[in-house]
């Protein structure tokens, strides 16, 4: 008889589920320091992003102090790139914040 229309959707849902929850390995510990500008993305109901001075956009995952998450704020972030986490926004590598502080010259802008 052929495939039912719902069958391909079920396959996609399974693949998405595996992708969102990742593997049990916990990913790679990729510690990094990034200097850049905080931006509010319109993706996934307002995700916070960090646009690095090198042009790379990172999605701020968790750990950032909310009082420092201000549009246009120049910051330096110490954190970990999480290759075991996927998000709905998918705007760039996921950055789990360990320390976030305003850049020295941020107040002059």
Secondary structure as GFF3:
##gff-version 3
##sequence-region A 1 109
A	DSSP	alpha_helix	5	21	.	.	.	ID=ss1
A	DSSP	beta_strand	30	40	.	.	.	ID=ss2
A	DSSP	beta_strand	48	52	.	.	.	ID=ss3
A	DSSP	beta_strand	57	60	.	.	.	ID=ss4
A	DSSP	three_ten_helix	66	68	.	.	.	ID=ss5
A	DSSP	beta_strand	74	81	.	.	.	ID=ss6
A	DSSP	beta_strand	93	102	.	.	.	ID=ss7
A	DSSP	three_ten_helix	106	108	.	.	.	ID=ss8
###
